Amino acid sequence: MTALTVADATLPPLAFRLPTGIHAIEVSLDPEERADAARRLVRDLFPQGEEPLWNAIGSLYSAMADELLADGVAFFGIGLYEIEDGGGIAHCALTIAVHERGDADPDVVAEGTRAALLGDPLREVSWLDLPCGPAVCGITFRKLVVDGAYTTSGRDEDLVMGQIQVHIPFPTAPYTAVLTLDTASVAQWEEFSHALADIIGSVEFPRREVAH
């Protein structure tokens, strides 16, 4: 299990399992540990690489983690899955943030979250009964236009982005964990959906040990 304490030690802990293929950095680590985690991630992602590549990309991921922490994100990961028949690598990004909420009742919070998400007619919203309690899932697909200066064809191209966002209220504290998976590899949407389902199905809120 991966434990998430979300920077603020007063928050109840959250734990979950990561499936094979998702490589992650817990951004709530202290800066030195976070930099070490970024270096380990890069070595996992590029096992055939060399020290200069590892150092450069490790520094980039470490800086990304610093920015995410400043924005309230406590965890981020990169999912890499090989596409069958030599089709390359499909990728996704996973972030987890924790937000304070106004009510301590998880059912009330989940109902409010569901009502708010339904305000977007392009979002598919569903209620989830997870082992850890109620949750709400929102799925969106959006089309972006990529400038021809950044495409291999030299022409503007459409890029479809898919997002799954799951809101899980803490059962005994006024906080909500928000897990967000983003990907442009929509052809592998089913595989990514199963991966996120495994993650949210494993979420636990273990009791914090009290020192005597």
C-alpha positions in Angstrom: 0.0 0.0 0.0 1.1 3.6 -0.7 0.4 5.9 2.2 -0.6 9.5 1.6 -0.4 12.1 4.4 -0.9 15.2 2.2 1.8 17.4 3.6 -0.3 18.5 6.6 0.3 16.0 9.5 -3.1 16.8 11.0 -4.9 15.2 8.1 -6.1 11.6 8.6 -3.9 9.3 6.4 -5.1 7.8 3.1 -3.6 4.6 1.6 -4.1 2.9 -1.8 -2.5 0.4 -4.1 -0.9 1.3 -7.5 -1.3 -1.1 -10.3 1.7 -2.2 -12.5 2.5 0.4 -15.0 2.0 3.5 -12.9 5.1 5.1 -11.6 4.6 7.7 -9.0 6.1 10.4 -6.8 4.5 11.4 -3.5 4.9 15.2 -3.6 4.2 15.5 0.2 7.7 14.2 0.8 10.3 16.7 2.0 12.3 18.3 -0.9 15.3 16.0 -0.6 13.2 12.8 -0.5 11.0 14.2 -3.4 14.1 14.7 -5.5 15.3 11.2 -4.7 11.9 9.8 -5.7 12.0 11.7 -9.0 15.4 10.2 -9.8 14.1 6.7 -9.0 11.1 7.3 -11.2 13.2 8.4 -14.2 15.4 5.3 -13.8 12.3 3.1 -13.8 10.9 4.9 -16.9 14.2 4.9 -18.9 16.1 1.8 -17.7 18.3 1.9 -20.8 19.2 5.6 -20.3 22.4 7.1 -19.0 23.3 9.4 -16.1 22.9 12.8 -18.0 19.4 11.8 -19.2 18.4 10.6 -15.7 19.7 13.8 -14.1 18.0 16.1 -16.6 14.6 14.5 -16.6 14.8 13.8 -12.8 15.3 17.5 -12.2 12.3 18.3 -14.4 10.0 15.9 -12.6 11.2 17.1 -9.2 10.4 20.7 -10.3 7.0 19.6 -11.5 6.4 18.0 -8.1 7.3 21.2 -6.4 4.7 23.1 -8.5 2.0 20.5 -7.9 2.6 20.7 -4.1 2.2 24.5 -4.3 -1.2 23.9 -6.1 -2.5 21.6 -3.4 -1.6 18.3 -5.2 -0.2 15.7 -2.8 0.7 12.9 -5.3 1.4 12.5 -9.0 2.3 9.6 -11.2 2.8 8.7 -14.8 1.3 5.6 -16.3 3.1 3.9 -19.2 1.6 0.9 -21.0 3.0 -0.8 -24.1 0.5 -0.8 -27.0 0.2 -4.3 -28.6 1.6 -5.1 -32.0 4.5 -2.6 -31.7 2.2 0.4 -31.6 4.3 2.4 -29.1 3.6 3.5 -25.6 0.3 4.8 -24.2 0.6 7.2 -21.3 -1.5 8.9 -18.7 -1.0 11.3 -15.7 -2.4 10.6 -12.3 -2.8 13.3 -9.6 -4.3 13.2 -6.1 -5.3 16.4 -4.3 -7.1 16.8 -1.0 -9.5 19.7 -0.4 -11.2 20.9 2.7 -15.0 20.6 2.7 -17.8 22.3 4.6 -19.6 19.2 5.9 -18.3 16.2 7.8 -20.9 13.7 6.5 -19.4 11.9 3.5 -22.9 11.1 2.0 -23.9 14.8 2.1 -20.6 15.8 0.6 -20.8 13.2 -2.2 -24.4 14.3 -3.0 -23.3 17.9 -3.2 -20.3 17.0 -5.4 -22.6 15.0 -7.7 -25.0 17.9 -8.1 -22.1 20.3 -8.9 -20.5 18.0 -11.5 -23.9 17.5 -13.2 -23.8 21.2 -14.0 -21.5 20.4 -16.9 -23.6 18.8 -19.7 -20.5 17.4 -21.3 -19.5 15.4 -18.2 -20.7 11.9 -17.5 -21.4 11.6 -13.8 -21.9 8.5 -11.7 -22.2 7.6 -8.0 -19.8 5.0 -6.7 -20.1 2.8 -3.5 -16.5 2.0 -2.8 -15.2 -0.2 0.0 -14.0 3.0 1.8 -17.4 4.8 1.4 -19.4 6.9 -1.1 -17.7 8.6 -4.1 -18.6 10.4 -7.3 -16.9 9.9 -10.7 -16.9 12.4 -13.5 -15.7 11.6 -17.1 -15.1 14.2 -19.8 -13.6 14.2 -23.3 -12.4 17.4 -24.8 -11.0 18.2 -28.2 -7.9 20.5 -28.4 -6.3 21.9 -31.5 -2.5 21.5 -31.6 -0.7 24.2 -33.5 1.0 22.8 -36.7 4.4 24.1 -35.4 4.3 21.2 -32.9 3.0 18.4 -35.1 4.8 16.0 -37.4 2.5 16.9 -40.4 3.1 20.6 -40.0 -0.6 21.2 -40.0 -3.0 22.0 -37.1 -4.3 18.7 -35.7 -7.1 17.8 -33.3 -6.1 16.1 -30.0 -8.8 14.4 -27.9 -8.1 14.4 -24.1 -9.9 12.2 -21.8 -10.2 12.7 -18.0 -11.6 10.6 -15.2 -12.0 12.4 -11.8 -13.1 10.6 -8.7 -14.1 12.5 -5.5 -13.8 10.5 -2.3 -14.9 12.1 0.9 -12.9 11.2 4.0 -15.2 9.2 6.3 -14.4 11.0 9.6 -12.9 14.4 8.7 -14.0 17.4 6.6 -11.8 16.6 3.6 -12.2 15.1 0.1 -9.6 13.3 -1.9 -9.8 14.0 -5.7 -8.1 11.5 -7.9 -7.6 12.7 -11.5 -6.4 10.6 -14.5 -5.7 12.5 -17.7 -4.7 10.9 -21.0 -4.4 11.7 -24.7 -4.1 8.0 -25.4 -7.9 7.5 -25.7 -7.5 4.3 -27.7 -6.3 2.7 -24.5 -9.1 4.3 -22.5 -10.5 0.9 -21.2 -7.1 -0.1 -19.9 -6.6 3.2 -18.1 -10.2 3.0 -16.7 -9.5 -0.4 -15.2 -6.2 0.8 -13.7 -8.0 3.7 -12.0 -10.8 1.4 -10.8 -8.2 -0.8 -9.1 -6.7 2.2 -7.4 -10.0 3.7 -6.0 -11.2 0.2 -5.0 -8.1 -0.1 -2.8 -8.4 3.2 -1.1 -8.4 3.0 2.7 -8.4 5.5 5.5 -6.4 3.8 8.2 -6.5 5.0 11.8 -3.5 7.2 12.8 -1.5 5.5 15.5 -1.4 7.6 18.7 1.9 7.7 20.5 1.8 6.9 24.2 
